[in-house]
């Protein structure tokens, strides 16, 4: 088997929820990363092939055109982790008169759990509709198409993924109703629980994986 040259994928900018402008070995490509119309991108643990290879298009000559269309990602897992850490400190040590968890307490949450679960489903459907309506396909047919492969492909582990997904979802909703306050409900119930299925649309993982990719 021919030995492939391994490269790092550097994220330059995000074009929309689906496409990224990246730099690989001195050239610029648009990488087709997460397609809102493909259900597999919401369940990447069941479909690891969606993380093992990507379609890329060489746009080196037109990179400046796409740079102008770039968008800064407002949400990252690092930012969410920092926010969560600060929030936990706040609800743990701040006095009741300025403690958001205490100020937003309501027994209504505990007494109407099913209502908020249904509301969360509606919110998730709304997010799906938003992603599908706002993510436009970029015309790339005039550019050379290549394939980017992960030299350390992930294996499908159905039972492990489904189990961890269910446990994580239940744990987040236990935290959401713990303390019966709206801050926990919004943060753990409405935001973090939905992120479990939307992680590929939030974080561009290839840029963190080091030199493990090759082009064919």
HELIX and SHEET records of a PDB file:
HELIX    1   1 UNK A   39  UNK A   42  5                                   4    
HELIX    2   2 UNK A   49  UNK A   52  1                                   4    
HELIX    3   3 UNK A   60  UNK A   62  5                                   3    
HELIX    4   4 UNK A   63  UNK A   68  1                                   6    
HELIX    5   5 UNK A   77  UNK A   93  1                                  17    
HELIX    6   6 UNK A   96  UNK A   98  5                                   3    
HELIX    7   7 UNK A  100  UNK A  103  1                                   4    
HELIX    8   8 UNK A  107  UNK A  111  1                                   5    
HELIX    9   9 UNK A  113  UNK A  134  1                                  22    
HELIX   10  10 UNK A  158  UNK A  177  1                                  20    
HELIX   11  11 UNK A  182  UNK A  184  1                                   3    
HELIX   12  12 UNK A  185  UNK A  192  3                                   8    
HELIX   13  13 UNK A  193  UNK A  202  1                                  10    
HELIX   14  14 UNK A  205  UNK A  208  5                                   4    
SHEET    1   A 6 UNK A  10  UNK A  14  0                                        
SHEET    2   A 6 UNK A  19  UNK A  24 -1                                        
SHEET    3   A 6 UNK A  27  UNK A  32 -1                                        
SHEET    4   A 6 UNK A  53  UNK A  58 -1                                        
SHEET    5   A 6 UNK A 145  UNK A 150 -1                                        
SHEET    6   A 6 UNK A 213  UNK A 215 -1                                        
END                                                                             
